[in-house]
Amino acid sequence: MDILPLLLTGAKISMNPEEFQNVAGLTREELEALEREENMTFWDQTKELRTTIFTCAIAAIVQGWDQSSINGANLRWPRDLCLRVGSPNGSATNKDLWIFALINAAPFIFGALCGSWLCDPFSFKGGRRFAVFFAGVFCLFSTIGSAVAQTWQQLLICRVLLGIGMVIVERSTNAYLVPVYAAEVAPAHIRGKLVMNWQVYDALGSFLGFSANLAFNNIKSLSWRLQLAAPCLPAIPLLCLIYTCPESARFLIKKGKFRKAYKSLLYLNETPLQAARELYLIHAQNEAENLSYNLRFWRRFKQLFTVQRMSSSLIAAVVLMVAQQLCGINVIAFYSSTLFSSANFTFKETDALWLGWGFGLTNFLFAFPAYSIIDKGGRRPLLLTTIPILAITLLGAAMSFKIPEENKAHNLVISVFIILFTMFYSFGLGPVPFTYSAEVFPQGNREVGMSVAVFCNLLGAGILSLTVPFIKHNLHSTGLLGLFAGFNLVAWFLVFFLVYETKQATLEEMRKIFSVKTWDYVKYQFFDGLPWIYKYVRTLGRIPRKAPPYRLRRAQKEGASY
């Protein structure tokens, strides 16, 4: 079938999308489709696109469930495998603490150091669907292996193997690849909402994991084994659904398979004309950025640091990944059961699991407000508003430990601050980092760029998992949570000075936003952004928003003032 006429018409529309009615030769069906596409919700999209996003959501559930399962298992596996961590009859030795911390941290550390760098060549050759399918297969074996371990050494090996495969298989294939896959198939005006599904359903998986922790807690001899095996359940529908989804058209174009890319786009768009337009736009972006589809991994890796547009994207993405770890959410996600049920604390084991369950439920439910905010209010305003609240609520939780333990308000006040902290995380630093990182890199460098961003996120999670038991041992709960309250302030300044706004920008328009050098952006925020915030607060919001720096620079080149 000759699609050249459709491509030419699609190219005309893409050059001036606001005046598509003036393009000759459009049918009534095509005009109606173009008119309503900007207002289409998720349920108005094609069946294939909805299936793809749903499958990505299941992949996220796998990761969230796996992370929360170890939280509950931490209560019993150390004692069953001859470690004295958490034992009321004896204090843990430094060796026991190191083993306990290493088993918790192993997937993140080895996922960062090994898996992240295998992900790019793996998905570059095999495609998005193949990588996600392999992820589901690997999940079955890695979680079952952890559940049947008879010694801590065997459990550590299973966790290490899980970590090595974290990016190209099981968890970080999902954490890295699925947001990219979703970003590549989603329409621009709802891309933030759909890609945000990753964090929302990761939170649902976490909630299901905490629920399983509670359900299996009373089966004393098998509880931690069942808790670790439970994440296998969502892997089954993942394996069944992934090959019902179309392959990413951007990936196929990268491989030079234009007809297959067009066929894939037909599944994701309402009319052939819209599919042809998308095919042209993707190819035009790649040509404009002068990308070579066949550059080797290390060549593309080098470009992240040597090409200004890519380095600016990388810095912003890494800042958000690091900020997510600095905020302290994973202190609770990984260690809430042991943090709140230690021998000198008034929470019982079951109480700690119920608090974890409440944390998981809150994290899931309060991710939904971000659907209406992330593509309206923008990524930066959402973060700059919620991060200070994270600092305040975490500091409140830290100081609440000073309430006498015999006081009935002790547990209640701590729980309230933890739930409030989780609420504001769930629609701020929860969904934004992966959504942002999946959309800011050029097509030819998207895999390697996301690999580096996820490497930083996983490494941060690994360092956090490795050090929290020792920080808790030396600083106690007040010092631990107070430290991360301070880290939130660091995260706020990093976001303010280094993160660009990408609200509702198409993937093909990102080049303009990141045309501003990072140092120029820092200076802009210091000399223009901070004074504007002061005036905005002083006038109670009665001043206009400032134009982004790339528009100001363009206006200055044209001789305009701002």
Disulfide bonds with the S-S distance in Angstrom:
none
